[in-house]
Amino acid sequence: MHFGKKIRDITNIGKLNITAHFEDGTNTEGELLVGCDGIYSKTRSIILPNAPKPHYTKMVVTGGHTKMKITDKELSIMHSNYGKKDF
Ligand SMILES: Cc1cc2nc3c(=O)[nH]c(=O)nc-3n(C[C@H](O)[C@H](O)[C@H](O)COP(=O)(O)OP(=O)(O)OC[C@H]3O[C@@H](n4cnc5c(N)ncnc54)[C@H](O)[C@@H]3O)c2cc1C
């Protein structure tokens, strides 16, 4: 396992020796590449260059604590409740 490597490019896609190239000039080969590099995934942009880009949906989340009972029945509002053991 190596830390601090940043993927720059992927070649041999669809072949048995898929190659990951890193920004430090090194590369590695394997039969399977798992791209789990987040919302701005470099892996996704290489494998699926025409995939939709992430965009801001204007969703806003705020949080707070109260001991009051929640009585708001507004359908457009989602309440997330934190308990001692559950969320
Ligand atoms: C403020 C905040 C609060 C959140 N709260 C919750 C919550 O309460 N519950 C919940 O379920 N979710 C929550 N989320 C969402 C959750 O954090 C994400 O959905 C989840 O982390 C996504 O996981 P991921 O593995 O896809 O990507 P990430 O966790 O983003 O991991 C991607 C990794 O890839 C690395 N990386 C990026 N580019 C490269 C590259 N070129 N080469 C190599 N590595 C790279 C990054 O450094 C990072 O380590 C929250 C998010 C935020 C921002």
Backbone and ligand atoms as CSV (ligand in chain L), in Angstrom:
chain,resi,resn,atom,element,x,y,z
A,1,MET,N,N,0.844,-1.185,0.000
A,1,MET,CA,C,0.000,0.000,0.000
A,1,MET,C,C,0.886,1.243,0.000
A,2,HIS,N,N,0.589,2.161,-0.884
A,2,HIS,CA,C,1.369,3.399,-0.976
A,2,HIS,C,C,0.454,4.586,-0.701
A,3,PHE,N,N,0.934,5.544,0.063
A,3,PHE,CA,C,0.148,6.742,0.356
A,3,PHE,C,C,0.739,7.940,-0.368
A,4,GLY,N,N,-0.101,8.916,-0.643
A,4,GLY,CA,C,0.391,10.169,-1.222
A,4,GLY,C,C,0.587,10.120,-2.731
A,5,LYS,N,N,0.179,9.023,-3.355
A,5,LYS,CA,C,0.293,8.927,-4.822
A,5,LYS,C,C,-0.938,9.567,-5.453
A,6,LYS,N,N,-0.739,10.376,-6.469
A,6,LYS,CA,C,-1.870,11.012,-7.135
A,6,LYS,C,C,-1.953,10.517,-8.572
A,7,ILE,N,N,-3.113,9.962,-8.926
A,7,ILE,CA,C,-3.239,9.374,-10.255
A,7,ILE,C,C,-3.302,10.486,-11.311
A,8,ARG,N,N,-2.542,10.301,-12.374
A,8,ARG,CA,C,-2.473,11.294,-13.457
A,8,ARG,C,C,-3.130,10.776,-14.728
A,9,ASP,N,N,-2.921,9.489,-15.006
A,9,ASP,CA,C,-3.462,8.916,-16.240
A,9,ASP,C,C,-3.644,7.407,-16.063
A,10,ILE,N,N,-4.473,6.845,-16.911
A,10,ILE,CA,C,-4.691,5.400,-16.918
A,10,ILE,C,C,-4.584,4.943,-18.368
A,11,THR,N,N,-3.784,3.902,-18.585
A,11,THR,CA,C,-3.665,3.370,-19.941
A,11,THR,C,C,-3.948,1.866,-19.928
A,12,ASN,N,N,-4.038,1.299,-21.090
A,12,ASN,CA,C,-4.355,-0.132,-21.268
A,12,ASN,C,C,-5.731,-0.470,-20.699
A,13,ILE,N,N,-6.657,0.490,-20.770
A,13,ILE,CA,C,-8.017,0.246,-20.273
A,13,ILE,C,C,-8.647,-0.866,-21.106
A,14,GLY,N,N,-9.253,-1.831,-20.418
A,14,GLY,CA,C,-9.897,-2.954,-21.101
A,14,GLY,C,C,-8.952,-4.105,-21.355
A,15,LYS,N,N,-7.662,-3.927,-21.004
A,15,LYS,CA,C,-6.705,-5.020,-21.184
A,15,LYS,C,C,-6.363,-5.612,-19.817
A,16,LEU,N,N,-5.598,-6.707,-19.835
A,16,LEU,CA,C,-5.274,-7.375,-18.571
A,16,LEU,C,C,-4.253,-6.620,-17.741
A,17,ASN,N,N,-3.420,-5.815,-18.396
A,17,ASN,CA,C,-2.389,-5.093,-17.645
A,17,ASN,C,C,-2.718,-3.603,-17.578
A,18,ILE,N,N,-3.862,-3.282,-17.010
A,18,ILE,CA,C,-4.246,-1.872,-16.878
A,18,ILE,C,C,-3.161,-1.139,-16.078
A,19,THR,N,N,-2.801,0.042,-16.560
A,19,THR,CA,C,-1.674,0.755,-15.949
A,19,THR,C,C,-2.127,2.098,-15.388
A,20,ALA,N,N,-1.798,2.331,-14.136
A,20,ALA,CA,C,-2.075,3.615,-13.489
A,20,ALA,C,C,-0.781,4.412,-13.450
A,21,HIS,N,N,-0.834,5.646,-13.944
A,21,HIS,CA,C,0.341,6.526,-13.954
A,21,HIS,C,C,0.141,7.600,-12.885
A,22,PHE,N,N,1.171,7.851,-12.104
A,22,PHE,CA,C,1.060,8.805,-11.010
A,22,PHE,C,C,1.812,10.092,-11.324
A,23,GLU,N,N,1.428,11.149,-10.604
A,23,GLU,CA,C,2.023,12.467,-10.867
A,23,GLU,C,C,3.524,12.501,-10.578
A,24,ASP,N,N,4.013,11.597,-9.715
A,24,ASP,CA,C,5.452,11.587,-9.410
A,24,ASP,C,C,6.272,10.838,-10.459
A,25,GLY,N,N,5.612,10.436,-11.569
A,25,GLY,CA,C,6.341,9.785,-12.662
A,25,GLY,C,C,6.366,8.279,-12.574
A,26,THR,N,N,5.908,7.708,-11.453
A,26,THR,CA,C,5.887,6.255,-11.322
A,26,THR,C,C,4.588,5.714,-11.902
A,27,ASN,N,N,4.557,4.398,-12.104
A,27,ASN,CA,C,3.308,3.764,-12.529
A,27,ASN,C,C,3.245,2.352,-11.995
A,28,THR,N,N,2.057,1.785,-12.063
A,28,THR,CA,C,1.874,0.411,-11.598
A,28,THR,C,C,0.852,-0.286,-12.479
A,29,GLU,N,N,0.978,-1.609,-12.559
A,29,GLU,CA,C,0.073,-2.395,-13.403
A,29,GLU,C,C,-0.733,-3.374,-12.571
A,30,GLY,N,N,-1.921,-3.700,-13.041
A,30,GLY,CA,C,-2.726,-4.717,-12.374
A,30,GLY,C,C,-3.856,-5.136,-13.278
A,31,GLU,N,N,-4.626,-6.136,-12.812
A,31,GLU,CA,C,-5.755,-6.628,-13.610
A,31,GLU,C,C,-7.029,-5.850,-13.317
A,32,LEU,N,N,-7.060,-5.153,-12.184
A,32,LEU,CA,C,-8.275,-4.449,-11.777
A,32,LEU,C,C,-7.893,-3.113,-11.162
A,33,LEU,N,N,-8.554,-2.054,-11.597
A,33,LEU,CA,C,-8.321,-0.747,-11.005
A,33,LEU,C,C,-9.627,-0.280,-10.365
A,34,VAL,N,N,-9.577,0.023,-9.094
A,34,VAL,CA,C,-10.760,0.529,-8.389
A,34,VAL,C,C,-10.574,2.027,-8.210
A,35,GLY,N,N,-11.420,2.799,-8.889
A,35,GLY,CA,C,-11.305,4.256,-8.777
A,35,GLY,C,C,-12.234,4.754,-7.687
A,36,CYS,N,N,-11.680,5.159,-6.580
A,36,CYS,CA,C,-12.513,5.682,-5.470
A,36,CYS,C,C,-11.910,7.030,-5.069
A,37,ASP,N,N,-11.778,7.907,-6.062
A,37,ASP,CA,C,-11.089,9.174,-5.825
A,37,ASP,C,C,-12.045,10.359,-5.794
A,38,GLY,N,N,-13.251,10.099,-5.303
A,38,GLY,CA,C,-14.116,11.203,-4.917
A,38,GLY,C,C,-14.943,11.845,-6.016
A,39,ILE,N,N,-15.626,12.923,-5.639
A,39,ILE,CA,C,-16.608,13.556,-6.527
A,39,ILE,C,C,-15.960,14.128,-7.794
A,40,TYR,N,N,-14.710,14.587,-7.691
A,40,TYR,CA,C,-14.020,15.131,-8.873
A,40,TYR,C,C,-13.074,14.086,-9.455
A,41,SER,N,N,-13.465,12.810,-9.335
A,41,SER,CA,C,-12.657,11.657,-9.722
A,41,SER,C,C,-11.890,11.804,-11.041
A,42,LYS,N,N,-10.586,11.717,-10.923
A,42,LYS,CA,C,-9.725,11.690,-12.121
A,42,LYS,C,C,-9.986,10.402,-12.901
A,43,THR,N,N,-10.159,9.298,-12.150
A,43,THR,CA,C,-10.431,8.005,-12.789
A,43,THR,C,C,-11.665,8.097,-13.674
A,44,ARG,N,N,-12.746,8.659,-13.125
A,44,ARG,CA,C,-13.992,8.756,-13.906
A,44,ARG,C,C,-13.799,9.635,-15.137
A,45,SER,N,N,-13.073,10.740,-14.962
A,45,SER,CA,C,-12.900,11.646,-16.105
A,45,SER,C,C,-12.076,10.998,-17.217
A,46,ILE,N,N,-11.209,10.046,-16.858
A,46,ILE,CA,C,-10.418,9.351,-17.891
A,46,ILE,C,C,-11.251,8.252,-18.545
A,47,ILE,N,N,-11.941,7.454,-17.710
A,47,ILE,CA,C,-12.687,6.313,-18.244
A,47,ILE,C,C,-13.971,6.753,-18.948
A,48,LEU,N,N,-14.621,7.771,-18.382
A,48,LEU,CA,C,-15.889,8.262,-18.946
A,48,LEU,C,C,-15.779,9.769,-19.183
A,49,PRO,N,N,-15.018,10.180,-20.206
A,49,PRO,CA,C,-14.786,11.623,-20.404
A,49,PRO,C,C,-16.056,12.420,-20.656
A,50,ASN,N,N,-17.108,11.769,-21.131
A,50,ASN,CA,C,-18.354,12.493,-21.416
A,50,ASN,C,C,-19.387,12.382,-20.299
A,51,ALA,N,N,-18.985,11.803,-19.171
A,51,ALA,CA,C,-19.928,11.681,-18.046
A,51,ALA,C,C,-20.286,13.070,-17.524
A,52,PRO,N,N,-21.515,13.251,-17.011
A,52,PRO,CA,C,-21.888,14.562,-16.484
A,52,PRO,C,C,-20.956,14.981,-15.349
A,53,LYS,N,N,-20.626,16.268,-15.313
A,53,LYS,CA,C,-19.755,16.792,-14.262
A,53,LYS,C,C,-20.605,17.090,-13.019
A,54,PRO,N,N,-20.012,17.000,-11.854
A,54,PRO,CA,C,-20.766,17.360,-10.653
A,54,PRO,C,C,-21.140,18.840,-10.685
A,55,HIS,N,N,-22.312,19.163,-10.186
A,55,HIS,CA,C,-22.685,20.577,-10.127
A,55,HIS,C,C,-23.414,20.873,-8.819
A,56,TYR,N,N,-23.374,22.121,-8.427
A,56,TYR,CA,C,-23.975,22.570,-7.182
A,56,TYR,C,C,-25.487,22.517,-7.297
A,57,THR,N,N,-26.143,21.787,-6.380
A,57,THR,CA,C,-27.602,21.620,-6.458
A,57,THR,C,C,-28.344,22.601,-5.558
A,58,LYS,N,N,-27.604,23.461,-4.892
A,58,LYS,CA,C,-28.180,24.466,-3.978
A,58,LYS,C,C,-28.754,23.829,-2.720
A,59,MET,N,N,-28.404,22.572,-2.468
A,59,MET,CA,C,-28.848,21.962,-1.218
A,59,MET,C,C,-28.003,22.515,-0.074
A,60,VAL,N,N,-28.657,22.914,0.978
A,60,VAL,CA,C,-27.960,23.481,2.135
A,60,VAL,C,C,-28.329,22.655,3.358
A,61,VAL,N,N,-27.345,22.362,4.176
A,61,VAL,CA,C,-27.599,21.596,5.387
A,61,VAL,C,C,-27.165,22.423,6.583
A,62,THR,N,N,-28.039,22.539,7.569
A,62,THR,CA,C,-27.648,23.194,8.814
A,62,THR,C,C,-27.874,22.213,9.951
A,63,GLY,N,N,-27.224,22.409,11.041
A,63,GLY,CA,C,-27.363,21.489,12.163
A,63,GLY,C,C,-27.454,22.228,13.477
A,64,GLY,N,N,-28.058,21.589,14.446
A,64,GLY,CA,C,-28.144,22.183,15.773
A,64,GLY,C,C,-28.687,21.174,16.760
A,65,HIS,N,N,-28.708,21.555,18.001
A,65,HIS,CA,C,-29.221,20.654,19.043
A,65,HIS,C,C,-30.377,21.317,19.768
A,66,THR,N,N,-31.391,20.532,20.061
A,66,THR,CA,C,-32.513,21.058,20.835
A,66,THR,C,C,-33.121,19.930,21.656
A,67,LYS,N,N,-33.729,20.301,22.758
A,67,LYS,CA,C,-34.452,19.306,23.548
A,67,LYS,C,C,-35.949,19.388,23.265
A,68,MET,N,N,-36.319,20.317,22.372
A,68,MET,CA,C,-37.734,20.490,22.036
A,68,MET,C,C,-38.215,19.361,21.130
A,69,LYS,N,N,-39.481,19.028,21.243
A,69,LYS,CA,C,-40.087,18.062,20.347
A,69,LYS,C,C,-40.288,18.726,18.978
A,70,ILE,N,N,-39.959,18.030,17.905
A,70,ILE,CA,C,-40.124,18.612,16.579
A,70,ILE,C,C,-41.555,18.391,16.112
A,71,THR,N,N,-42.229,19.467,15.820
A,71,THR,CA,C,-43.639,19.356,15.420
A,71,THR,C,C,-43.852,19.807,13.986
A,72,ASP,N,N,-42.799,20.298,13.352
A,72,ASP,CA,C,-42.908,20.816,11.989
A,72,ASP,C,C,-43.280,19.696,11.012
A,73,LYS,N,N,-44.369,19.870,10.300
A,73,LYS,CA,C,-44.788,18.829,9.349
A,73,LYS,C,C,-44.581,19.276,7.900
A,74,GLU,N,N,-43.800,20.328,7.704
A,74,GLU,CA,C,-43.536,20.840,6.353
A,74,GLU,C,C,-42.914,19.740,5.491
A,75,LEU,N,N,-43.567,19.385,4.374
A,75,LEU,CA,C,-43.123,18.247,3.578
A,75,LEU,C,C,-41.799,18.485,2.860
A,76,SER,N,N,-41.461,19.757,2.590
A,76,SER,CA,C,-40.236,20.010,1.830
A,76,SER,C,C,-38.997,20.042,2.725
A,77,ILE,N,N,-39.183,19.840,4.014
A,77,ILE,CA,C,-38.037,19.877,4.931
A,77,ILE,C,C,-37.760,18.468,5.446
A,78,MET,N,N,-36.488,18.083,5.372
A,78,MET,CA,C,-36.111,16.776,5.894
A,78,MET,C,C,-35.443,16.982,7.256
A,79,HIS,N,N,-35.909,16.278,8.266
A,79,HIS,CA,C,-35.294,16.365,9.583
A,79,HIS,C,C,-34.389,15.150,9.805
A,80,SER,N,N,-33.167,15.378,10.195
A,80,SER,CA,C,-32.277,14.290,10.606
A,80,SER,C,C,-32.125,14.397,12.111
A,81,ASN,N,N,-32.392,13.330,12.806
A,81,ASN,CA,C,-32.348,13.375,14.269
A,81,ASN,C,C,-31.201,12.518,14.796
A,82,TYR,N,N,-30.387,13.119,15.651
A,82,TYR,CA,C,-29.283,12.397,16.275
A,82,TYR,C,C,-29.715,11.972,17.674
A,83,GLY,N,N,-29.614,10.683,17.943
A,83,GLY,CA,C,-29.880,10.200,19.298
A,83,GLY,C,C,-28.573,9.803,19.960
A,84,LYS,N,N,-28.666,9.169,21.118
A,84,LYS,CA,C,-27.438,8.776,21.817
A,84,LYS,C,C,-26.682,7.688,21.056
A,85,LYS,N,N,-27.427,6.812,20.370
A,85,LYS,CA,C,-26.759,5.714,19.660
A,85,LYS,C,C,-27.063,5.698,18.163
A,86,ASP,N,N,-28.038,6.434,17.743
A,86,ASP,CA,C,-28.464,6.350,16.342
A,86,ASP,C,C,-28.560,7.722,15.702
A,87,PHE,N,N,-28.668,7.708,14.394
A,87,PHE,CA,C,-28.783,8.929,13.589
A,87,PHE,C,C,-29.982,8.787,12.701
L,1,LIG,C1,C,-18.922,18.391,5.347
L,1,LIG,C2,C,-19.377,17.026,4.888
L,1,LIG,C3,C,-20.182,16.260,5.729
L,1,LIG,C4,C,-20.622,15.004,5.340
L,1,LIG,N1,N,-21.393,14.282,6.178
L,1,LIG,C5,C,-21.810,13.058,5.828
L,1,LIG,C6,C,-22.590,12.264,6.720
L,1,LIG,O1,O,-22.905,12.670,7.830
L,1,LIG,N2,N,-22.993,11.044,6.315
L,1,LIG,C7,C,-22.651,10.556,5.074
L,1,LIG,O2,O,-23.041,9.436,4.755
L,1,LIG,N3,N,-21.898,11.291,4.212
L,1,LIG,C8,C,-21.480,12.511,4.558
L,1,LIG,N4,N,-20.736,13.249,3.688
L,1,LIG,C9,C,-20.466,12.711,2.367
L,1,LIG,C10,C,-19.322,11.709,2.411
L,1,LIG,O3,O,-18.207,12.296,3.051
L,1,LIG,C11,C,-18.969,11.375,0.964
L,1,LIG,O4,O,-20.130,10.939,0.287
L,1,LIG,C12,C,-17.927,10.250,0.921
L,1,LIG,O5,O,-16.793,10.637,1.636
L,1,LIG,C13,C,-17.545,9.949,-0.508
L,1,LIG,O6,O,-16.599,8.907,-0.462
L,1,LIG,P1,P,-15.628,8.628,-1.658
L,1,LIG,O7,O,-14.755,7.489,-1.239
L,1,LIG,O8,O,-16.418,8.503,-2.914
L,1,LIG,O9,O,-14.756,9.942,-1.834
L,1,LIG,P2,P,-13.816,10.754,-0.824
L,1,LIG,O10,O,-14.148,10.457,0.622
L,1,LIG,O11,O,-13.869,12.178,-1.289
L,1,LIG,O12,O,-12.381,10.142,-1.088
L,1,LIG,C14,C,-11.680,10.384,-2.304
L,1,LIG,C15,C,-10.206,10.194,-2.044
L,1,LIG,O13,O,-9.510,10.194,-3.304
L,1,LIG,C16,C,-8.359,11.006,-3.184
L,1,LIG,N5,N,-8.017,11.513,-4.520
L,1,LIG,C17,C,-8.581,12.528,-5.233
L,1,LIG,N6,N,-7.989,12.683,-6.424
L,1,LIG,C18,C,-7.037,11.739,-6.489
L,1,LIG,C19,C,-6.072,11.374,-7.479
L,1,LIG,N7,N,-5.961,12.013,-8.672
L,1,LIG,N8,N,-5.231,10.335,-7.209
L,1,LIG,C20,C,-5.312,9.655,-6.019
L,1,LIG,N9,N,-6.205,9.956,-5.050
L,1,LIG,C21,C,-7.051,10.982,-5.284
L,1,LIG,C22,C,-8.728,12.115,-2.209
L,1,LIG,O14,O,-7.545,12.665,-1.644
L,1,LIG,C23,C,-9.563,11.310,-1.207
L,1,LIG,O15,O,-8.755,10.726,-0.219
L,1,LIG,C24,C,-20.266,14.506,4.058
L,1,LIG,C25,C,-19.439,15.276,3.217
L,1,LIG,C26,C,-18.999,16.516,3.623
L,1,LIG,C27,C,-18.108,17.317,2.701
